[in-house]
Amino acid sequence: MCGITGYIDKRGPVDPARVGPMMANMVHRGPDDEGQHIHDRFALGFRRLSIIDLSTGSQPIPNEDESCWLVCNGEIYNYKDLRAELEAKGHRFRTNTDVEVIVHLYEEYGTELLSRLRGMFGFVILDKEKELLFGARDHFGIKPLYYLDNRDYFAFASEAKCLVPLVDSQEVDTEAFLTYLTFQYVPAPMTIFKGMRKLPKAHYFVVNGEGDLRVEKYWSLQFDEEEKSFEEYTAEVRAVLEESVRLHKQSDVPVGTFLSGGVDSSTVTALLSKLQPVKSFSVGYDREKYGRYSELDQAQDLAKHLGIDWHYHVITPDEYWDTLNKAIWHLDEPLADASAISLYFVAQIAAEHVKVVLTGEGADELFGGYRVYHQAISLGLFNYMPPGLREWLGRMALRLPEGMKGRNYLLRGSKALEERFVGNANIFSEEQKAAAVALDGWQGRHPTALDFARPYYNEVADQHDITKMQYVDINLWLPDEILTKADRMSMAHSLELRVPFLDLGVADVARRIPPRYRVTSRGQTKHVLREAVKDLMPEETVNRTKLGFPVPIRVWLKDEFYDRVKGLFMAPLTERFFDRSYLITLLDDHRNGVRDNSRLIWVIVTFLIWYRQYRP
């Protein structure tokens, strides 16, 4: 795991002194080593976190004749097979590191090499003969890759903070800001920085010395239901997960796991414990005060069941608040998932013991783990109603008192799936934005949530509604929320985070599982996954309802955080973006129990803390 950066200077030969500061902004991604390669108008920079081949795995790495040079952030899990194949073709390797296979695959297959890789990566290759840069991001978006293309530079980096000094205006992108209010994150290819972009997952770019840029998509997950018995699928899922964990544990340094107490992290921890001794790490909150927000008891029970070495930390409200500035700086862009700070703490304690952790991200999206997916079944009756009747029911439901039983059911059912579900986060409605945002002339200047989700719905138009919902989350929520916070919070502590569920082999099994095996009519989520691993852990762990790394933000906003948030809302910078009186009303209504505004408030709090650090 590492950090990469570099650029093309469109004005002439590069200034080598510029690369160092870009690399310095991400020392946390690679504290063990650094390297540069300069060629005419091209520059590559690298920070290394040594995981495989500790002695000779430094980068940039050239091919045999040094016509191509690679910098890569990531791990290639099938590198041993690829290396054997390439050596049989006559390629000579300089190192024993996993990522060197990429530069030799490029010699053989060009951009088609991406179909051969099984792993996580953000890499860039300098091809001196063709005078170009070729860069790519992995299939699921586990590893990041930012870029900018302005009048003077084409530049890239693992983190946005490396590129901010090169951005022309250093302004907040209004469209990205408004989209952030919708999703609580900024979806690719947008970034919050005007002029900077994120390379989307499963995409590559090619850019020549003149700065002519081409961006292409190279892969998408194709759901293709295949009829097999439930028992056959449970066996397949178990076998491919065992293989994936075996591949993901490859390392020359200690490997541990994060353990939340849910079935996903428990599966990874249990499978790893069958292969080697395991250190596992958890965080939570005061069990007496915030019992429903802490999974420490469940994690402790599983650790005892497996006989592993378990470490934990109880996060206090003051600790949480005092860490916000640092954690949000590491996030690069505002991302208002309160669990990101929990990840920051669990990565911190893990980094004291290990250099790599395996985690459970991706299981919900691939196997149908979110409770909202059951709506595809519970609201199925409405699919048989004429559109006019559905609309009428929706209008009638709006006349019912808020909180009345059945009101929300009718409201949800009156809308088509594409209207009511745009992913796991849909925070500010357009009406709420109109009340909250103080920017001039912003209306109509940004895509709606449905504008983002619609292309993905179109790609799976003939699929089951459960599959459609999963597909939207796989393409929006997973790469730009779940995996972004996992990468940044772990790398803040120079800790490599690996996700065995997000393996191409695992995905190939998951994409063929019929929807009824993923989510049952009784509301059981991840049904086939739970069945496949039920012998590894206690029954209560297998069947535990998903909590999603809960944080007592809604409680703290009424008490411990109230004055601090109100002070933030009263600060002069707030008026650059928001109507202050609206924000105070949100906060007071939440405190007084009028309604739960915690997610709306936290989206604003996160943005303001981010802006205070990154503002021009």
N, C-alpha and C positions, 0 to 999 in steps of 0.2 A: 504494500500500500504506500502510495507516494503522492506527491504533488507535481504537476507538470505546468509549464508555461512556455511562451515563446511568441515570436512575431515576425512579420515581414515589414520591413521599412520601405514604403513605396517611393521614398525620395532618394534612396541611394544606400550605400553600405551601412550596416547596422552600427549603432554605438554599443559596444559590449558592456559599458557601464550601466545601461538601462536594464539589463536582465537581472542583475543582482537584487535591486529593490523589489522587482516583481516576485522573485523567489522568496525574499525575506518576509513577505506578507503571508506566507503559508509554511513557515518553518515547522509549525505544529503537525503538518501532514507528513513531514519527513525530517526528523531531527538527527538522523544518523549519518547523512552524507548529502553532498550536492554535486551537481555537474552541469556543464554548459557545452554547447557546440555552436560555433559561429561560422557561417558561410555566406559571404557577400551580403545580400539583403536579408538573409534568413538567420534567425537565432532560436535556439532551443535551450530551455532551462529545466532543471530537475531537482527536487528534494526527495530524499529516500528514507523510507521506513523499512528497515531490513527485516524480511520475513523468510524468504527462500534464497539460498546461496548467499550467506552472510558476507563471504570474503570477496567474491568476484562479480557480484550482481549489480554493480554501479551502472548508471545511465548518464547520458545518452549512449545507446548501444548501436554500433554499425553492423552492416553485413560484411561479407568477406572483403570486398574491394572498397569499402567505405563510401560507396555511392549513395547509400540510404542509411539514415540515422533515425532511431526510435526513442521516443519518451513515452512511457506508459504508466498510468495509475491503475492498478488492479491486479487480478490474479487469473491465470489461465489454468483451469483444473484438469484439462486433458492434454497438458503440455508434453507429458512423457511419450504418449502415443504419437503426437505430432512431431516431436523431435526425432523419434526413431524413423518415421516416414521421410522426413526431410534429410536426415543423414544418409538414408538409403539412396536419395536422389543426388548426393554429393555435396550437400551443404555442410560447412564447417562452423562449429559454434565456439564462441569465445568464453562463454560463461555457462554455469549450470542453472541459471535463473529461468523461471517459467516464461517470462514475457519475451525472451529473445526469439521464440518461435515466430512471433508476429512479423518481424522484419524479414525473415527468410520466407515465410508464407507470402509476403508481399512480392518478393522476387518471383515466386512461382505463379501466383494467382491474381496479383493486382488487388483491386477492390473486392474481388470475389472471395478473398481470404476470410471475410467475416462469417461466411457460412460454415467455416471449419472450427470456430472458436466456441468453447464451452467455458464460460467464466464471466467475470465482471471486469469492465475496462472503460477507460477513457484514454485514448492514445492518439499520438500524432507522429507521422513519418515524414521526414524531409527526404525527398527524392531529388538529388542534385542534378542528375542527368536530365530529368524532365522539368527541373526548376519549379517544383510544386510542393505543397503540403497536403497530405492526406490524413484526415483525422476521423475518428469514429467513437461512438458511445455504445455501450453494451445493449443487449436485446430488451432488458427491462428497465434500464435507467438507474442501475445501482450506483454507478459512478458518474460524477458530474463532468461537464465540459462547457465552459462559457467561451464566447468569442465576440469580437467587435470588428467592424469593418468601416473605417472612416477615411478621410481624405489622405491621411498620412500613414496609417498602419492597418494591417490585418493582424490581430493578436488573439491569443487563446490562453486559457488557464483553467485549472481545476476549480478555482474559487474566484468569484467576482471581484473581491477586494484587490486582487492582483492587477486588474484591468482598470479600476476606477480612475487612476491618474491619467489614463490615455483617452478617456471618454471626452468628447468635444465639449458638451454642455454641462455635464455633471448635474443634470436636472432629474427630478422624479418623472418617470413616464406616466402621464395622466391615465392612459388606457390601462396600463398595468396596475396602477393604484386602484382604479375603480373595479377592476377584475379581482384584485386581492380582497376587496370588501365582500365580494360575492363568495369566494372560495376559501378564504383564510390563508391562501398561498397564491403565488404567481405562477400560472401554468406556462410551460414551454410552448413556443419559443420565446415568449416574452421574458423580460426581466424588469425589475423596478427601476433600473437605470436606463435613462433615455439613450439609445444608441447601442446598447449591449444586448446580446441574445444568448439564449441557452440552446445548445444543440439538443433536439429532442431525442428521446430514447430510440434505439434501433435506427439511427440515421448516421450518415457520414457526410463529410464535406471534402471537396477538392478545391484548392485555391492556388493560382499560379503567382509568379513573382510580380505580376502587374496588379494583383489583387482581385482578379476575376474569380468570383466565388460561385460554386455549385453545391447545393445541399440535396441529398437524396435519402429516401427511406429504403432500407434494405430487408426489413422483416416485420411481420406482424403475427400475433398468435391467432391461429385459425381454429376456432371451435368446430369440431366435426364429430357429432355424437355417434358413438359406435355401440351397438347393442351387444352386451355381454352380461353375464350374471353378476349380481352384487358381490358374490364371493370371489369371482375372478378379478373384479376391480380392487377389492380390498387387498388381495394378494399382490397385484401389480403395484398399488400405491406403496405398500410396505417395502417391496423389493427395491423400488426406485428411490425411496427415501433413504434406505440403508446405503445404497450406492452413493447417493449424493452427499450424505454426511461423511462417508469414507473419503470421498474426493475433497470435500471442503476442509477436512482436518489436516491436509498436507501443509507442513510448516517445519521450519527449523528453529522455531521459538515456541514457548508455551501457548496452548490454546484452551480457552474456557468458554462459558456460555452465559447469556443473560437468562434469568428465570423469573417469569412473572407469576406463575401459578396456573396459567391457562394452558390449553391443550397444545398450542403451537410451540411455545418455548419449551414446554415439558417434553414434547416429542423429540425435539433436537437434543435436549440435554440427556434424555434417556438413551437415545441411539448412540450418542457419543460416549456415554458411560459404559456401553458394551464394548467399546474399542480401546479405551484408555481411562486412567484416573481423570476426574473432572473437578475443576474449580468453577463454581457458579455464583452469579452475583444478582442481587435484587435491591430495590429501593421501595419505600412506601412512606406512609404518613402515620401519625399517632393513632394507634389502634383504638384507644379509649375515646378520643375525640372524633375521629374520622374513620370509623370502622369500615364503612361501605366503600371508602376510597383507598383502602389498603389491601393488597393481596399478599402481604408478608406471611400471614399464617399459612396460606395455601402453598406458597413457595417453600416455606420451612418444612411443611409436611411432606412435600414431594422430595425435597433434599434428603430427609431422613429415610424415606422409602427407598431411594436409589443409593443411599450411602455415600453421597458426594460431599465435597468440601464446600460449604456454603458461606457466603459473606453477604452482609446486608447493611443498609444505612437507612435511618429514619430521618426524613427531610422535615425541617421545621419551617413555618411560614417566613421567618426572618431570613433563613438561609436561602429559601426559594427566591424571595424578592431581591436579596443582595446579589444573586447570581444572574439576574435578568440581563443586565448590561453586557456582561461578558458572553453569555450564551447567545444572545441575539446578534452580537458582533460576529460570532462564529457562524451563524446561520446565513450570513451574507445578505439575504433578503428577508423582509418580514414574513414570518410563518407563525400563525397564531394558535398552534396546537399546544395547549398547556403541558401535554406530556413530553414535549421536546425538552423541557427543563429536567424532568425526571430522567430522561435518557442521558442528559449531561452528567447528572450525579452518578448514575449507575456505571457510566463509562469511566468516570473519575476513579471509583473504587476498584473497578476491574483492572485499570491500567497500573495499579499498584502491584498486581500479581501476574498478569499475563499481557501478551502483546497482540493476541488475536481472540475474538469471540465469535461464536456462532449464535445466530438469533432466529426468531420465528417469523419475521416479516414475509409477506407474500402468501401465506397459507389462506388467509381470508379471501383474497381476491381470486386465487386459483380454484379453491375448493368450495366457495360459497359460504363464508363464515359470518357475514354481517347479518344481524337480525332483520334489517330493512329488506333483505332479499326475499323474506317470506311474504312480503306484500304482493309479490307476483302471484302467489297462491291465494292469500286471504282476500285480495281484491279482484280475483279472477271473475267473479260474477258480473262485474261491471263491463267486462269485455263483450258480453253478449247483449248489452243494452244498446239501443239506437243512440247516436251522439246527442240528439236533442234531449232525450230523457236524462242522460248523464249531466248535461249542462243544467237542466232544470233542477236536478237533485243538488247540484253544487250551489245554485242560487238559493235554494231553500235552506241549505245547511248554513249559509252565511247569516241568515236571519235568526238562527238559534243562538242562545247565550254561550259565550266562551266558557269552556270547561264542561259543557253539557255532554253526557255520555252519547257517543255515536256521531257527534258533530265532525270531529276530525276524520273519522272513517268515511263519512259521506264526502267530505271535501277532497280527500285523497282519491277516492274512487271515481269522483266526477271528472278527474283529469286523466288524460292519456299518460302512459308511463313516461314518454319522452318529455312531458311537461312537468311531472311531479318529481322525477329523479334525474339529477344531473351530477350525481356522485355523493360521496359520504359527507360533504360539507356544502351547504348552501345557506350562507349566513345572512347577509343584508339583502333584502328584496329591493327592487327598483324603487318602490315607494319609500322605504327606509333610507335608501341612499339620498333621495331627493330631500329628505328632512335633515340628514346628517352632514352632507358634503357642502362646503362653502366655496368651492372653486367656481369661477365664472364660466358659464357656457359649456359645462361638461356634458349636459344631457345629449344623448345620442352619439357620444364620442367613443363608445366602447361596446364590445360585443356583450350580449347577455349570456347568462349561464347556459341557456339552451343552444346558443350559437356555438359554444365550445363542445357541447355534448352531441349535437346533431350529426356531425360527420361520423362519429363512432357508432351511433345508432344506425346510420345508413349502411355501414359496413356489415352489420349483423341483423339486417332487417328481417331475415327469414328464420331467426333463431328464437328460442324460448325466452320469455321475459326475464327469467333468472340469469340466463347467459348474457342478455343485453345489459343488465345492470352490472354484472361482473366485468364485462368488456369496457364499459365506461370507466369503471374504477381502475382497471388495469392500465388504461391510457391516460387518466388524469390524476386521480387520487394517489395511486401507488407511486409513480415516479416523482411527482412534484410535491408530494406531502410526506408520505410514509418514508420513502427512501431518502429524500433530501434531509429530513431531520435525523435519520439514522446515521447517514454519512457524516454530516457536519458535527453532530454531538459526540460521535466516537472519535473522529479525527481531531477534535479540539484537544483531546488527551493523547494523541498519537497512538490510537488504538484501532487496529484493523477489524472491521465488522463484516462478517460473511453471512449470506442468507441461503441456506441449503434448499429452501422451498423454491427459490427463484433460480432454478436450474433447468436447462432445456430438456433434460430427460424427464424431470418431474412434470414440467409443463406439457410435455407430449402425452403423458398419461392423463393429466387433469383435463385437457381440452377434449378428450373423447368420452368422459364420464357423462352419462345422461343426467339432466337436471334433477330428476326425482331421487337420484342417489346423492346429490349434493345437498339439497334442501328438501326436507320431507313435508308432507301435508300437515303434520303435527307441529311443525315449526323447528324441528331439529336441523341445525346448520352443520355444515362440514360432515355430513353423515358418514360417507364412505371413509373419510380420513379418521374419524373417531373410531370406527370399527377396526380400521387397519392397525391402530396402535393401542388398542384397549388393554392388551396384555402387559404393556410397558409401565403402567401407572395405575393408581387406585381409580375405582369407578367414578368417584366424585370429581376427579380431575378430568377424566374423559368427557363427562357430561356437563362440566361447568359452563354456565352462560358467559359469553364474552363480556368483559368489562372494559377492555381497551385502555389499559394503563391510566386509570382514573386519577384525577387531581382535584382536591377540594376548592377549586377556584370560586365556585358559586358561594361557598361558605365564607371564604376569606374576603370576598368583595363586600360582604355585609359587615365585616368586623375588622380583621387585621389589616386589610388592604384598602379599606374605604378612604381614609384620609390621604394615603399616598396616591391613590388613583385620582382623587379629586384635585390634589395639588398638581398632578400631571395635566389634567384637563384644563386647569386654570392658567397654565403656562402660556406665555405669548405665542410660542411656535404653533400651538394647537389651532389658532385662528387662521393659519395659512391654509388649512385643509377642511376644518370642521366648524359647524355651528356649535359654539360652546354651550349654549343653553340647552340644546338637544342632548348633548353628552351628559350634562349634569342631571337632566331628567331621567335618562337611561339609568344612571347610577343610583339615584334616589329611589326610583321605582323598584329597582332590584333590591335595594336594602330594606325597603318597606314591604316587600312581599307582594307588590302589585303584579309583577310577572318576573320570570327568570330571564334576565338580560345578560347573563354572564358571558355567553359566547360573543354577542355583539360588543360588549365592553372590552373583552380581551383582544378582539381584533384591533380595536382602536389603540389600546394600551401598547400592544406589540408594535404597531406601526410608529407610534410616537417615540417609543424608546429607540427603535431602529433609526428613525429620522434624526433624532438628537445626536446619534453617532456618525451617521453617514451623510448628513445634509451638506450641500455645497457651501 
